[in-house]
Amino acid sequence: MTLDITTTASDSPRSESEVAEILANPGFGTYFTDHMFTLEWTPGEGWHGGRITKYGPLSLDPATAVLHYAQETFEGMKAYRHADGSIWTFRPEENAKRMTRSSHRLAFPVLEPDDFVQAVDELVQVDQRWVPEGAGEKSLYIRPFMIASEAFLGVRPAQHVTFMVIASPAGAYFKGGVKPLTLWLTEDYTRAGRGGMGAAKTGGNYASSLVAQQEATANGCDQVVFLDVAEGKYVEELGGMNMYFVYADGHVVTPETGTILEGITRSAIIELAQKKGHQVEERKFSIDEWREGVASGDITEVFACGTAAVVTPVGTLKWDGGEVSGKATDDAGPLTMEIRRDLVDIQYGRADDAFGWMHRVC
Ligand SMILES: *Cc1c(COP(=O)(O)O)cnc(C)c1O
């Protein structure tokens, strides 16, 4: 099944010189392309009304359910421009499938993965001049999302749902070189418990992470680390990135899935590291193993990963009353940087796509 999508070109697109100026210094999440994609769902009609129109504000009834009960899910992915000018996305069907899993958890109707990918492709094609040159790790960040758009204050799954895709040019995550992060271990707040929404990509998880992030910032740290709810002992992930630990003997550990978000970067790294001959363990990983492993030198590198930053080295872990720093405090570790380069090279078409991860948009 393919979606019927009508396209109405914006009557006021940005001029070429405005676009060039924005792409020279896009930052993150500030500027948006000329168009957006919209699709609606009702029980009677199913998914319908697929359209690409001028980017602009929505008009919502104040009783719109998402504003009250946070029935919402979203995705984050990027389009990359290769040296020959072609435009590609990275494993988009994985984002599409993850949205169906999130939709299930949030009691939304399922949008077929093929329709998700088609919607993203068509928006990127229409706004292709907004995909920056790949040099300097620029990209077009793509934000598909689904909201309960029914105006109704009763608590039940919405009978009117809206799926949209918007896109925003993004600069390199690290300006002036990759720099290790300092992380704050929160002992007051948790992210997700068993049976909760931890594995769904939903705004509520981000809302609940903000106060912990404030605590991290107040303690001079860049990001916050969450532990499991049940025992307060096992490392889960950061607010929006998964974690990896590299041992001196070459094996690599990443927390198992269940209550964490199943990162597409995380799963790509499992395959990349295995191909390089590293044994990868997905298991429960305790905060004591982290502290003691880094202190003893058994753990030689720690890094976080996600679409926005790709791979981010971690230098220091702080908590209330202490801190531990690895060897790679000022500079990223060698495997961290190798994996980062391997991934980025595949995404920008500078290395052979041995895993078949890249999807050509145009
Ligand atoms: C999106 C996200 C990640 C990273 O997932 P990627 O698919 O690699 O971008 C990790 N943790 C959380 C909580 C997220 O929302």
The ligand as an SDF file (V2000), in Angstrom:
LIG
                    3D

 15 15  0  0  0  0  0  0  0  0999 V2000
   16.0300    8.5800   20.7310 C   0  0  0  0  0  0  0  0  0  0  0  0
   16.6210    8.1280   22.0170 C   0  0  0  0  0  0  0  0  0  0  0  0
   17.8600    7.4630   22.0900 C   0  0  0  0  0  0  0  0  0  0  0  0
   18.7570    7.2530   20.8960 C   0  0  0  0  0  0  0  0  0  0  0  0
   18.1690    6.5160   19.8730 O   0  0  0  0  0  0  0  0  0  0  0  0
   18.7410    6.5950   18.3800 P   0  0  0  0  0  0  0  0  0  0  0  0
   17.7900    5.7870   17.6040 O   0  0  0  0  0  0  0  0  0  0  0  0
   20.0970    6.0240   18.4080 O   0  0  0  0  0  0  0  0  0  0  0  0
   18.7430    8.0370   18.0150 O   0  0  0  0  0  0  0  0  0  0  0  0
   18.2880    7.0150   23.3250 C   0  0  0  0  0  0  0  0  0  0  0  0
   17.5610    7.2420   24.4370 N   0  0  0  0  0  0  0  0  0  0  0  0
   16.3750    7.8910   24.4160 C   0  0  0  0  0  0  0  0  0  0  0  0
   15.6390    8.0900   25.6780 C   0  0  0  0  0  0  0  0  0  0  0  0
   15.8710    8.3590   23.2090 C   0  0  0  0  0  0  0  0  0  0  0  0
   14.6940    9.0000   23.1970 O   0  0  0  0  0  0  0  0  0  0  0  0
  1  2  1  0
  2  3  1  0
  2 14  2  0
  3  4  1  0
  3 10  2  0
  4  5  1  0
  5  6  1  0
  6  7  2  0
  6  8  1  0
  6  9  1  0
 10 11  1  0
 11 12  2  0
 12 13  1  0
 12 14  1  0
 14 15  1  0
M  END
$$$$
